[in-house]
């Protein structure tokens, strides 16, 4: 049975989250990964936004709420961060 485009996108997104987490968390022993229904957070604890990332999942129900959660998470740790969304979430 062939895989449809939506399934391919979902599998690619999930692979991206886990690859990102693997690459980032091996860099430091204090790294942390948090995954929820609407977002995926990777924190290395480093004071660089590129190393602390919030990915808003495309199948989440409320991207604004997920962004606010990512902001609270990183702000509470006093870490710079970046948030990523797919273009179809804007």
ZAROGU-110340 format. One record per residue (C-alpha): y, x, z; residue in one letter; residue number from 1. Coordinates in steps of 0.2 Angstrom, whole numbers, always signed. Each point is the difference from the previous one (the first is absolute). Layout:
# residues N
v, u, w, r, k
Y, X, Z, A, NUM .
...
This chain:
# residues 90
v, u, w, r, k
+0, +0, +0, X, 1 .
+17, +8, -5, X, 2 .
+13, +3, +13, X, 3 .
+17, -9, -3, X, 4 .
+17, +8, +0, X, 5 .
+4, -6, +18, X, 6 .
-16, +7, +7, X, 7 .
+4, +17, -8, X, 8 .
+17, +0, +7, X, 9 .
-6, -5, +17, X, 10 .
-13, +14, +0, X, 11 .
+13, +13, -6, X, 12 .
+12, -5, +14, X, 13 .
-14, +2, +13, X, 14 .
-5, +17, -7, X, 15 .
+18, +5, +0, X, 16 .
+2, -5, +19, X, 17 .
-15, +9, +5, X, 18 .
+4, +16, -10, X, 19 .
+17, +0, +7, X, 20 .
-6, -1, +17, X, 21 .
-13, +14, -2, X, 22 .
+12, +12, -8, X, 23 .
+14, -4, +13, X, 24 .
-11, +0, +16, X, 25 .
-9, +16, -3, X, 26 .
+17, +9, +1, X, 27 .
+2, -3, +19, X, 28 .
-11, -4, +15, X, 29 .
+13, -13, +6, X, 30 .
-1, -10, -16, X, 31 .
-2, -19, +1, X, 32 .
-5, -14, -12, X, 33 .
+3, -18, +3, X, 34 .
-7, -13, -12, X, 35 .
+4, -18, +1, X, 36 .
-1, -15, -12, X, 37 .
+17, +3, -8, X, 38 .
+3, +18, +2, X, 39 .
-8, +18, +2, X, 40 .
+9, +13, +10, X, 41 .
-2, +19, +0, X, 42 .
+9, +10, +13, X, 43 .
-2, +19, +1, X, 44 .
+13, +2, +14, X, 45 .
+9, +12, -11, X, 46 .
+19, -2, -1, X, 47 .
+0, -3, -19, X, 48 .
+0, -17, -8, X, 49 .
-12, +5, -13, X, 50 .
-13, +3, +13, X, 51 .
+2, -17, +9, X, 52 .
-4, -14, -12, X, 53 .
-1, -19, +1, X, 54 .
-9, -8, -15, X, 55 .
+3, -19, -2, X, 56 .
-16, -8, -6, X, 57 .
+2, -10, -16, X, 58 .
-11, -14, +6, X, 59 .
+10, -3, +16, X, 60 .
+8, -16, +3, X, 61 .
+17, +6, +6, X, 62 .
+7, +17, -6, X, 63 .
+16, -1, +10, X, 64 .
-10, -3, +16, X, 65 .
-11, +15, -4, X, 66 .
+15, +11, -4, X, 67 .
+8, -5, +17, X, 68 .
-17, +5, +9, X, 69 .
+0, +17, -9, X, 70 .
+18, +2, +6, X, 71 .
-4, -4, +18, X, 72 .
-15, +11, +0, X, 73 .
+9, +16, -7, X, 74 .
+16, -3, +9, X, 75 .
-9, -2, +17, X, 76 .
-7, +18, -3, X, 77 .
+17, +6, -6, X, 78 .
-8, +6, -17, X, 79 .
+8, -1, -17, X, 80 .
-10, -9, -12, X, 81 .
-1, -8, -17, X, 82 .
-7, -17, -5, X, 83 .
-9, -3, -16, X, 84 .
-2, -16, -10, X, 85 .
-7, -5, -17, X, 86 .
+13, -5, -13, X, 87 .
-7, -18, +0, X, 88 .
+4, -2, +19, X, 89 .
+19, +2, -3, X, 90 .
